[in-house]
């Protein structure tokens, strides 16, 4: 494949790929994950944005050294073929489990709010069919879907107006009412909600203007951070500290504060529209996993998508206790932190082996 044909993602594609993959189900539970801070959680998304902006730098830097290669190929170049493939296999497995966790969480949301007496088999199956349909079109198709998702789901924030009207601004004070342990707990759980921007390392070779990739990705990050900040701020105003800690999917409960004479449950509308956000997140992870399969088997085939989707479905439906599933998905989430710091390790390896790599 020629280099020119490989590059087709413009700035808008990059912005909304980064933005959409960061939202997903994370923002639904963000106030609960930050509940260790109580009412002091309001400004935490801003801190997350600063950390994301800083950790994005080594990602773009290592990709800029290998502008025509994604992270899977870079791993093989810097770590050697076999060690690189082992790392790549681990990344693919992590993406599959992480995607299964996203799907499972959304299916649980549907089951607990809209279909309490139904199984999730059929919804999960049709969800994965949509996933396959979008990913088969490639990363450009995924990027276009992410742009569409943003404009379809953005009006949901209008439904927060009633929660703001009924909220109490005095909850914002005091700002720093927490200790070190509570800070660490909130950081560990809360930062998971904004992961996803690191996937730029897999579609970086497809970006047309790679020199401005950091700037465009940064815009995407801060769009997500602003949305997370609004969500946590409204949650702090509207909920009690007990509700912040124990109410599951508390963001949907913010919609319940709304009142329309012709709509009985506004939260159902929110949950329905949220499928676009879940799809936009899952599609990027599935596409990245597919690129990993291409790298592992040294062949590019669209059929890999079906195999990966089947594995995701089996993980979601695996006959294990709910507690085991939760531990598996939680472990996969925390492995996501490795992806954030991994480029720093690769940058060190690159600097140590610079002459050898260039030779």
C-alpha positions in Angstrom: 0.0 0.0 0.0 1.4 3.4 -0.9 2.0 6.0 1.8 -0.4 8.5 0.2 -3.3 6.0 0.0 -2.7 5.1 3.6 -3.4 8.7 4.8 -7.0 9.7 4.7 -8.0 11.0 8.2 -8.4 14.7 8.3 -8.5 16.9 11.4 -12.2 16.5 12.1 -11.8 12.7 11.9 -9.0 12.9 14.5 -10.8 15.2 16.8 -14.0 13.1 17.0 -12.2 9.8 17.0 -10.4 10.9 20.2 -13.5 12.6 21.7 -16.0 9.8 21.0 -13.9 6.9 22.2 -13.3 8.7 25.6 -17.0 9.0 26.4 -18.6 5.5 26.1 -20.0 4.2 29.4 -17.3 6.0 31.4 -19.2 9.2 31.8 -22.3 7.4 33.0 -20.6 6.2 36.1 -18.0 9.0 36.6 -19.7 10.7 39.5 -19.9 7.3 41.3 -16.2 6.5 40.6 -15.3 9.9 42.1 -17.6 9.5 45.1 -14.7 9.0 47.5 -14.2 12.8 47.1 -17.8 13.6 47.9 -18.8 17.1 46.7 -15.2 17.9 46.1 -15.1 15.9 42.8 -16.2 18.8 40.6 -12.8 19.9 39.4 -11.3 16.5 39.0 -12.1 16.1 35.3 -9.9 19.2 34.7 -7.1 17.4 36.4 -7.7 14.4 34.2 -7.6 16.6 31.2 -4.2 18.0 32.2 -2.8 14.4 32.7 -4.2 13.3 29.4 -2.7 16.2 27.6 0.8 15.4 29.1 0.6 11.7 28.5 -0.5 12.3 24.9 2.9 13.8 24.1 5.0 10.6 24.2 2.4 8.8 22.2 2.6 11.3 19.4 6.4 11.5 19.7 7.0 7.8 19.3 4.5 7.6 16.4 6.2 10.6 14.7 9.5 8.6 14.7 7.7 5.8 12.7 5.1 7.9 10.8 3.9 5.0 8.6 3.7 2.4 11.3 1.1 1.8 14.0 1.9 0.7 17.6 1.8 -3.0 16.7 4.5 -2.5 14.1 6.5 -0.2 16.4 6.5 -2.8 19.1 8.1 -5.4 16.7 10.7 -2.9 15.4 11.8 -1.8 18.9 11.4 -5.0 20.9 12.2 -7.6 18.2 9.8 -9.7 16.2 8.8 -12.3 18.7 8.8 -10.2 21.9 6.9 -7.6 19.9 4.3 -10.1 18.8 3.8 -11.3 22.4 3.2 -7.8 23.5 0.8 -7.3 20.6 -1.1 -10.5 21.4 -1.5 -9.2 25.0 -2.8 -5.8 23.7 -5.3 -7.6 21.4 -6.6 -9.7 24.2 -6.9 -6.6 26.5 -8.9 -4.8 23.8 -11.3 -7.8 23.4 -11.9 -8.0 27.1 -12.2 -4.3 27.4 -14.8 -4.1 24.6 -16.7 -7.0 26.1 -16.8 -5.1 29.3 -18.2 -2.0 27.5 -20.9 -4.2 25.8 -21.7 -6.0 29.1 -22.1 -2.8 31.0 -24.5 -1.3 28.5 -26.5 -4.6 28.3 -26.7 -4.5 32.1 -27.9 -0.9 31.9 -30.6 -2.0 29.4 -31.6 -4.9 31.6 -31.8 -3.0 34.8 -33.7 0.0 33.4 -35.8 -1.0 30.4 -35.9 -4.8 30.1 -35.7 -6.2 33.6 -37.3 -9.5 32.7 -35.4 -10.2 29.5 -32.0 -11.8 28.8 -29.3 -9.8 27.1 -28.5 -12.4 24.4 -30.5 -10.8 21.6 -29.6 -7.2 22.3 -25.9 -8.2 22.6 -26.1 -10.1 19.3 -27.6 -7.2 17.3 -25.3 -4.7 18.9 -22.3 -6.8 17.7 -23.8 -7.0 14.2 -23.9 -3.2 14.1 -20.3 -3.1 15.4 -19.2 -5.4 12.6 -21.0 -3.4 10.0 -19.3 -0.1 11.0 -15.8 -1.6 11.5 -15.9 -3.4 8.1 -15.7 0.0 6.4 -12.4 0.7 8.0 -11.2 3.5 10.3 -12.6 6.2 8.0 -16.0 4.7 8.3 -15.5 4.6 12.1 -14.4 8.2 12.2 -17.5 9.3 10.2 -19.7 7.4 12.6 -18.0 9.2 15.6 -18.7 12.6 14.1 -22.4 11.6 13.5 -22.5 10.3 17.1 -21.3 13.6 18.6 -24.0 15.7 16.9 -26.8 13.1 17.6 -26.0 12.8 21.3 -24.9 16.4 22.2 -28.6 17.5 22.6 -28.9 15.1 25.6 -27.2 17.8 27.7 -30.3 19.9 27.3 -32.1 17.5 29.6 -29.7 18.5 32.4 -31.4 21.9 32.7 -34.0 20.6 35.2 -31.3 19.1 37.4 -29.5 22.4 37.4 -32.6 24.3 38.4 -33.3 21.8 41.2 -29.7 21.6 42.3 -27.9 23.4 45.1 -24.7 25.4 44.2 -23.6 25.4 47.9 -22.5 21.8 47.3 -19.5 23.1 45.4 -17.9 24.2 48.7 -15.5 23.4 50.2 -13.4 22.5 47.1 -10.6 20.4 48.6 -12.4 18.5 51.3 -10.6 15.1 51.0 -7.5 13.3 52.2 -4.7 11.5 50.4 -6.4 8.1 50.4 -9.6 9.5 49.0 -7.6 11.4 46.3 -5.8 8.2 45.3 -9.0 6.1 45.2 -10.7 8.7 43.0 -7.7 8.9 40.7 -7.5 5.2 40.3 -11.1 4.6 39.5 -12.0 7.9 37.9 -9.3 8.2 35.3 -10.5 5.0 33.7 -13.6 6.9 32.5 -11.5 9.0 30.1 -9.2 6.3 28.6 -9.4 5.8 24.9 -7.3 8.7 23.6 -4.3 6.4 23.5 -5.8 4.6 20.5 -4.4 7.3 18.4 -1.2 5.3 18.3 -3.0 2.7 16.1 -4.5 5.1 13.5 -1.7 7.6 13.5 -0.3 6.3 10.1 -3.7 7.1 8.5 -3.6 10.8 9.6 -3.0 13.3 6.8 -1.6 16.2 8.8 0.6 14.3 11.3 2.4 17.4 12.4 -0.8 18.8 13.8 -2.0 15.5 15.2 -1.2 16.5 18.8 -3.2 19.7 18.5 -6.2 18.0 16.9 -6.2 15.2 19.4 -5.9 17.7 22.2 -9.1 19.4 21.0 -10.9 16.0 21.1 -9.6 15.4 24.6 -10.8 18.7 26.0 -14.2 18.4 24.4 -14.6 15.2 26.4 -13.2 16.8 29.5 -15.7 19.8 29.3 -18.6 17.3 28.9 -17.3 15.3 31.9 -16.9 18.5 33.9 -20.4 19.6 33.2 -21.7 16.1 34.2 -19.9 16.0 37.5 -20.8 19.6 38.3 -24.5 19.0 37.7 -24.3 15.7 39.7 -22.7 17.4 42.6 -25.4 20.1 42.6 -28.3 17.6 42.3 -27.4 14.5 44.3 -26.6 14.0 48.0 -23.2 12.5 48.9 -25.0 9.2 49.6 -26.5 9.2 46.1 -23.2 10.0 44.4 -21.8 6.9 46.1 -24.5 4.4 45.7 -26.8 5.3 42.7 -25.7 3.3 39.7 -25.6 5.1 36.3 -26.3 8.3 38.2 -26.1 10.4 35.0 -29.3 8.8 33.7 -31.0 9.7 36.9 -30.2 13.4 36.2 -32.5 13.1 33.1 -35.3 11.9 35.4 -35.4 15.4 36.9 -36.8 16.6 33.6 -40.6 16.9 33.1 -42.4 16.6 29.8 -46.2 16.1 29.8 -45.9 13.8 26.7 -42.9 11.7 27.9 -43.1 9.5 30.9 -39.4 8.6 31.3 -36.8 10.9 29.8 -34.0 8.6 31.0 -35.1 5.9 28.5 -34.5 8.4 25.7 -31.1 9.1 27.1 -30.3 5.4 27.4 -31.4 4.8 23.8 -29.3 7.6 22.4 -26.4 6.4 24.5 -26.1 3.4 22.2 -24.4 5.7 19.7 -21.7 6.6 22.3 -21.1 2.9 23.2 -20.9 1.9 19.5 -18.4 4.7 18.7 -16.2 3.6 21.6 -16.4 -0.1 20.9 -15.8 0.3 17.1 -12.4 2.0 17.6 -11.3 -0.8 20.0 -12.5 -3.5 17.7 -10.9 -1.9 14.7 -7.6 -1.6 16.7 -7.9 -5.3 17.7 -8.4 -6.2 14.1 -5.2 -4.3 13.1 -3.5 -6.3 15.8 -4.7 -9.6 14.2 -3.3 -8.3 10.9 0.0 -7.7 12.6 0.1 -11.1 14.4 -0.7 -13.1 11.3 1.0 -10.9 8.8 -2.1 -10.8 6.7 -4.9 -8.3 6.3 -8.3 -9.9 6.1 -11.7 -8.5 7.0 -12.8 -11.9 8.2 -10.8 -11.4 11.4 -13.6 -8.9 12.5 -16.1 -11.8 12.7 -13.8 -13.9 14.7 -13.0 -11.1 17.1 -16.7 -10.2 17.5 -17.5 -13.8 18.2 -14.9 -13.9 21.0 -16.4 -10.7 22.5 -19.9 -12.3 22.4 -18.6 -15.4 24.1 -16.9 -13.3 26.8 -20.1 -11.4 27.5 -22.1 -14.6 27.6 -19.5 -16.8 29.4 -21.1 -19.1 32.0 -19.1 -17.7 35.0 -20.4 -16.0 38.1 -21.1 -12.2 37.9 -18.3 -11.6 40.4 -15.7 -13.3 38.2 -16.9 -11.2 35.2 -16.6 -8.0 37.1 -13.1 -8.9 38.3 -12.1 -9.7 34.7 -13.4 -6.5 33.3 -12.0 -4.5 36.1 -8.5 -6.0 35.6 -8.8 -5.2 31.9 -9.6 -1.6 32.8 -6.6 -1.2 34.9 -4.4 -2.8 32.2 -5.5 0.2 30.2 -3.2 2.3 32.4 -0.2 0.3 30.9 -1.2 1.5 27.5 -0.9 5.1 28.7 2.6 4.7 30.0 3.8 2.2 27.4 4.9 4.9 24.9 7.3 6.3 27.5 9.0 2.9 27.8 9.2 2.7 24.0 10.6 6.2 23.8 13.4 5.1 26.2 14.1 2.0 24.1 14.1 4.0 20.9 16.6 6.5 22.3 18.9 3.6 23.5 18.7 1.8 20.2 18.5 4.8 17.9 21.6 4.0 15.9 20.6 0.3 15.6 17.1 1.1 14.4 18.3 3.7 11.9 20.9 1.2 10.6 
